[in-house]
Each structure stands twice: as C-alpha cells, then as structure tokens.
C-alpha cells in the first residue's frame, strides 16, 4: 500500500516519490513468503526493473491459486473433493455433448487456472476454449460424440477449422483446435482437411486430466492455510506438473491424431517455445 501511495504521489508531481515507491515495492517483495501473491509481486518488481521473464515454476502460479481455491472450497480432508473430481470425470465421459463441453471448460478454469469458457454455439463457434498465457494463445475444443456415424467426417473437420479461424479473427491471437471424439475413426478426406485442428481420442485426454488430478491430490495432502506449509507442498509436487500449455505443444508435432506418447513428451517439456 505504501508503494501504491508513493506511485500516486509521483503521478501528481512528486518525482522523489517514484524512487521511494520502487524501494517500498522491493521491501515488500523480499519480505514476503513463497505464495501466489508474493510471487506476483516479485514478478511485478522484476518487470519494472527490466528483469528476466518468469521461470516455468512461476508460470504455475495461477494453477496453484486455482488449486488453493478448490481445496478451500472442498476441504483438505473429507469426501467433498473426491465427489467434485468424480463428477468432473463423469461429465468428460458423458454422452451429453454440453456436459462434455462444460467439463472441458472446468478443467481449464479450476484445474489449470486459465481463462476458459464453454460457449453455447449459435453460428458455428467452438464448444469450449482455453486462453493460454506467455504468449497469449487460444486453444479451442470441438466435441463430436457422433453416436450414429461413429467416425469423424468432412463436415466435422470443416466446422472445427472454421471455428478456429473465426476465433483467431475475434481474439487477434493465434488459435489452434482439438476435435474430441470417443472413436478412433476418421474419413481420409476429412483428415486431409486438417490445418489448425488436430484429433484426440476422449480416453487419451481423460488420462491427462486424471494425471493432473493425481498431482492435485498429492498437493492437497498436508495442505494448510499457512503460507509456509503451502509453499512446501508446492515444492513437493512442482516437478510432476506439465507446462500449462502442454496440450498446445502436443498439437504441433502431430499430423492427425494427438497420441499419448506425444502428450507425455509435451508434459515433460520445461520451456515455452
């Protein structure tokens, strides 16, 4: 608060206050614990000083903030958390298209800590999307349960590609898409139309979500409202986490289908391309 007050004084014509604001900010940043708030404060100070970009560990800041909110809501012990995670996985496996889309958005928001939304398509919009940080990109999801056809056809790919192109225009950043299907079947002519979009089997994606939830459960064990204890839990599990954009990374080397092995390689990546 002192740094903010001095910054405002500088804006009203006190040049000495600007320097004092930097000193106050540095004092607050170095005195704080290892927590989401103080990590952000240190990053702000580094940016003001022209410092280096944050490390991969810092990029998990929003993820741990989302996990803390989940644990506060459902408790560090007891069955509420397991009911929540069980419902999330049930919706991902659902035969209800909208339930799957909502679950994809929930994975983005509540598990990864990114801005995510499930849309109500009216003119061909994607079913759900995640906004990925550093650099800003949009990952779109198209859900195709195809109960009759049981395969991906030309119209499915055409719709997904059109939605991603529209999203790029709307957001003004790079967009890519994942077409989620329960069936490992795609017409050759449909596969030939893939440009910005790749295909992924639902069970493959669910396995990735289950892997994330396993790390989250590990973080939850021994979690405390004490910032020092939370920092210790964070250090204990950080090495088991993927980059937040690991799905995006897995798209690039994939021709048609995103395979489990490609996802595992992206999970182990440690730097943003």
C-alpha positions as CSV (number, residue, x, y, z in Angstrom):
1,X,0.0,0.0,0.0
2,X,2.9,2.3,0.7
3,X,4.4,1.6,-2.8
4,X,1.0,2.4,-4.3
5,X,0.6,5.6,-2.4
6,X,4.1,6.8,-3.4
7,X,3.4,5.9,-7.0
8,X,0.3,8.0,-7.0
9,X,2.2,10.9,-5.4
10,X,4.7,10.6,-8.2
11,X,1.8,10.9,-10.7
12,X,0.7,14.1,-9.0
13,X,4.1,15.7,-9.5
14,X,6.5,14.4,-6.7
15,X,9.5,12.9,-8.6
16,X,11.2,11.7,-5.4
17,X,8.1,9.6,-4.6
18,X,8.6,7.4,-7.7
19,X,12.0,6.2,-6.4
20,X,10.6,5.7,-3.0
21,X,7.8,3.6,-4.4
22,X,10.3,1.3,-6.0
23,X,12.1,0.9,-2.7
24,X,8.9,0.1,-0.9
25,X,7.9,-2.4,-3.5
26,X,11.3,-4.1,-3.2
27,X,11.0,-4.2,0.6
28,X,7.5,-5.9,0.4
29,X,8.6,-8.4,-2.3
30,X,11.7,-9.6,-0.5
31,X,9.9,-9.8,2.9
32,X,7.0,-12.0,1.8
33,X,6.6,-15.7,1.8
34,X,6.6,-18.1,-1.1
35,X,2.9,-17.7,-2.2
36,X,0.8,-16.7,-5.2
37,X,0.5,-13.1,-4.0
38,X,4.2,-12.5,-3.3
39,X,5.3,-14.4,-6.5
40,X,3.2,-11.9,-8.5
41,X,4.6,-9.0,-6.5
42,X,8.2,-10.2,-7.3
43,X,7.4,-10.6,-10.9
44,X,6.0,-7.0,-11.0
45,X,9.1,-5.7,-9.4
46,X,11.3,-7.6,-11.9
47,X,9.3,-6.2,-14.9
48,X,9.6,-2.7,-13.5
49,X,13.4,-3.2,-13.2
50,X,13.6,-4.8,-16.7
51,X,14.4,-8.2,-15.2
52,X,14.2,-11.6,-16.8
53,X,11.0,-13.3,-17.8
54,X,9.5,-15.7,-15.2
55,X,10.7,-19.3,-14.9
56,X,8.4,-22.2,-15.6
57,X,7.7,-22.6,-11.9
58,X,6.4,-19.0,-11.9
59,X,4.1,-19.9,-14.8
60,X,2.3,-22.4,-12.5
61,X,1.3,-19.5,-10.2
62,X,-2.3,-19.4,-11.5
63,X,-2.6,-23.2,-11.4
64,X,-1.7,-23.3,-7.7
65,X,-4.0,-20.4,-7.0
66,X,-6.8,-22.4,-8.6
67,X,-5.9,-25.5,-6.6
68,X,-5.9,-23.5,-3.4
69,X,-9.4,-22.3,-4.1
70,X,-10.5,-25.8,-4.8
71,X,-9.1,-27.0,-1.5
72,X,-10.6,-24.2,0.4
73,X,-14.0,-24.9,-1.2
74,X,-13.9,-28.7,-0.7
75,X,-11.5,-29.0,2.3
76,X,-8.1,-30.5,2.7
77,X,-9.7,-33.7,4.0
78,X,-13.0,-35.4,3.6
79,X,-15.1,-36.7,0.7
80,X,-16.2,-33.4,-0.9
81,X,-13.1,-33.2,-3.1
82,X,-13.5,-36.7,-4.4
83,X,-17.1,-36.1,-5.2
84,X,-16.1,-32.9,-7.2
85,X,-13.4,-34.7,-9.1
86,X,-15.6,-37.8,-9.7
87,X,-18.3,-35.6,-11.2
88,X,-15.8,-33.8,-13.4
89,X,-14.6,-37.1,-14.9
90,X,-18.1,-38.4,-15.3
91,X,-19.0,-35.3,-17.3
92,X,-16.0,-35.7,-19.5
93,X,-17.1,-39.3,-20.2
94,X,-20.8,-38.3,-20.7
95,X,-22.9,-38.9,-23.8
96,X,-24.2,-35.4,-23.3
97,X,-22.4,-33.0,-25.7
98,X,-23.0,-29.9,-23.5
99,X,-21.8,-31.7,-20.3
100,X,-18.5,-32.6,-22.0
101,X,-18.0,-29.0,-23.1
102,X,-18.7,-27.7,-19.6
103,X,-16.3,-30.2,-18.2
104,X,-13.5,-29.1,-20.6
105,X,-14.0,-25.5,-19.5
106,X,-13.9,-26.6,-15.9
107,X,-10.6,-28.4,-16.4
108,X,-9.2,-25.1,-17.8
109,X,-10.6,-22.9,-15.1
110,X,-10.5,-25.0,-12.0
111,X,-7.5,-27.4,-12.6
112,X,-5.2,-25.3,-14.8
113,X,-6.1,-21.8,-13.6
114,X,-6.5,-20.4,-17.2
115,X,-9.4,-18.3,-18.5
116,X,-11.8,-20.9,-20.0
117,X,-15.4,-20.9,-21.2
118,X,-17.9,-23.3,-22.7
119,X,-19.9,-21.5,-25.3
120,X,-23.5,-22.0,-26.4
121,X,-22.8,-22.2,-30.2
122,X,-25.2,-20.4,-32.4
123,X,-23.3,-19.9,-35.6
124,X,-20.5,-22.5,-35.6
125,X,-18.5,-21.3,-32.6
126,X,-16.2,-23.7,-30.8
127,X,-17.7,-25.7,-27.9
128,X,-15.1,-24.6,-25.4
129,X,-11.8,-22.7,-25.3
130,X,-8.8,-22.0,-23.1
131,X,-6.8,-18.8,-23.1
132,X,-3.1,-19.8,-22.7
133,X,-0.5,-17.4,-21.3
134,X,3.0,-16.5,-22.4
135,X,2.5,-15.8,-25.3
136,X,-1.3,-15.4,-25.4
137,X,-2.9,-18.1,-27.5
138,X,-6.4,-19.7,-27.7
139,X,-6.9,-23.5,-27.6
140,X,-10.4,-24.4,-29.0
141,X,-12.3,-27.6,-28.4
142,X,-14.8,-29.2,-30.7
143,X,-16.8,-32.1,-29.2
144,X,-18.0,-34.7,-31.7
145,X,-19.6,-37.7,-30.0
146,X,-21.0,-39.0,-33.3
147,X,-23.3,-41.7,-31.9
148,X,-24.6,-42.7,-35.4
149,X,-21.6,-42.2,-37.7
150,X,-19.0,-43.2,-35.0
151,X,-16.3,-41.5,-37.0
152,X,-15.1,-38.0,-38.0
153,X,-16.4,-36.8,-41.4
154,X,-15.7,-33.9,-43.6
155,X,-18.3,-31.7,-42.1
156,X,-16.9,-32.1,-38.6
157,X,-13.4,-31.0,-39.6
158,X,-14.8,-28.2,-41.7
159,X,-16.8,-26.9,-38.8
160,X,-13.9,-27.1,-36.4
161,X,-11.5,-25.4,-38.8
162,X,-14.0,-22.6,-39.4
163,X,-14.5,-22.1,-35.7
164,X,-10.7,-21.8,-35.1
165,X,-10.2,-19.3,-37.9
166,X,-13.1,-17.2,-36.6
167,X,-11.6,-17.3,-33.1
168,X,-8.3,-16.1,-34.4
169,X,-10.0,-13.1,-36.0
170,X,-12.1,-12.4,-32.9
171,X,-9.3,-12.6,-30.4
172,X,-6.5,-11.3,-32.5
173,X,-4.1,-14.0,-31.4
174,X,-3.0,-17.5,-32.6
175,X,-5.6,-20.2,-32.2
176,X,-5.5,-23.9,-32.6
177,X,-8.1,-26.6,-32.1
178,X,-8.6,-30.1,-30.7
179,X,-11.5,-32.2,-32.1
180,X,-12.5,-34.5,-29.3
181,X,-14.1,-37.8,-30.2
182,X,-14.7,-41.2,-28.5
183,X,-13.9,-43.1,-31.7
184,X,-10.5,-43.7,-33.3
185,X,-12.0,-43.3,-36.8
186,X,-11.8,-40.5,-39.4
187,X,-12.5,-40.4,-43.1
188,X,-9.3,-40.0,-45.2
189,X,-10.8,-36.9,-46.9
190,X,-11.6,-35.4,-43.5
191,X,-8.1,-36.0,-42.2
192,X,-6.7,-34.3,-45.4
193,X,-8.6,-31.1,-44.4
194,X,-6.9,-30.7,-41.1
195,X,-4.9,-27.5,-40.8
196,X,-5.2,-25.7,-37.5
197,X,-7.1,-28.6,-35.8
198,X,-5.9,-32.0,-34.6
199,X,-7.9,-35.0,-33.5
200,X,-7.8,-36.5,-30.0
201,X,-9.5,-39.6,-28.5
202,X,-11.5,-38.8,-25.5
203,X,-9.9,-41.5,-23.4
204,X,-6.5,-40.1,-24.1
205,X,-7.5,-36.6,-23.0
206,X,-9.2,-38.0,-19.9
207,X,-6.0,-39.9,-18.9
208,X,-4.2,-36.5,-19.0
209,X,-6.8,-34.9,-16.7
210,X,-6.6,-37.9,-14.3
211,X,-2.8,-37.4,-14.2
212,X,-3.3,-33.7,-13.3
213,X,-5.8,-34.7,-10.6
214,X,-3.4,-37.1,-9.2
215,X,-0.8,-34.4,-8.7
216,X,-3.5,-32.1,-7.2
217,X,-4.4,-34.9,-4.7
218,X,-0.8,-35.1,-3.7
219,X,-0.7,-31.3,-3.2
220,X,-3.8,-31.5,-1.1
221,X,-2.3,-34.0,1.3
222,X,-0.8,-31.9,4.1
223,X,-2.1,-28.7,2.7
224,X,-2.5,-25.9,5.2
225,X,-3.8,-22.3,5.4
226,X,-0.3,-21.5,6.5
227,X,1.7,-19.9,3.6
228,X,4.9,-21.6,4.5
229,X,3.3,-25.0,4.6
230,X,1.6,-24.4,1.2
231,X,4.9,-23.4,-0.2
232,X,6.4,-26.7,0.9
233,X,3.6,-28.7,-0.7
234,X,4.1,-26.7,-3.9
235,X,7.8,-27.5,-4.0
236,X,7.0,-31.2,-3.4
237,X,4.7,-31.5,-6.4
238,X,6.0,-28.9,-8.9
239,X,8.4,-31.3,-10.6
240,X,5.5,-33.6,-11.5
241,X,3.5,-30.9,-13.3
242,X,3.4,-30.2,-17.1
243,X,3.7,-26.8,-18.7
244,X,0.2,-25.3,-18.6
245,X,0.3,-25.3,-22.4
246,X,1.3,-29.0,-22.8
247,X,-1.8,-29.7,-25.0
248,X,-0.8,-26.9,-27.3
249,X,2.7,-28.2,-27.5
250,X,1.4,-31.7,-28.4
251,X,-0.5,-30.3,-31.4
252,X,2.5,-29.1,-33.3
253,X,4.3,-32.4,-33.9
254,X,1.0,-34.3,-34.5
255,X,-0.2,-34.9,-38.1
256,X,-3.8,-36.0,-37.5
257,X,-4.2,-37.7,-34.1
258,X,-2.6,-36.4,-30.9
259,X,-1.1,-39.6,-29.4
260,X,-0.5,-40.4,-25.7
261,X,3.3,-40.5,-26.3
262,X,3.3,-37.1,-27.8
263,X,1.4,-35.8,-24.8
264,X,3.9,-37.4,-22.4
265,X,6.8,-35.7,-24.2
266,X,4.9,-32.3,-24.0
267,X,4.2,-32.9,-20.3
268,X,8.0,-33.3,-19.7
269,X,8.8,-30.0,-21.6
270,X,10.2,-27.2,-19.4
271,X,10.4,-24.2,-21.6
272,X,7.9,-22.3,-23.7
273,X,8.7,-22.4,-27.4
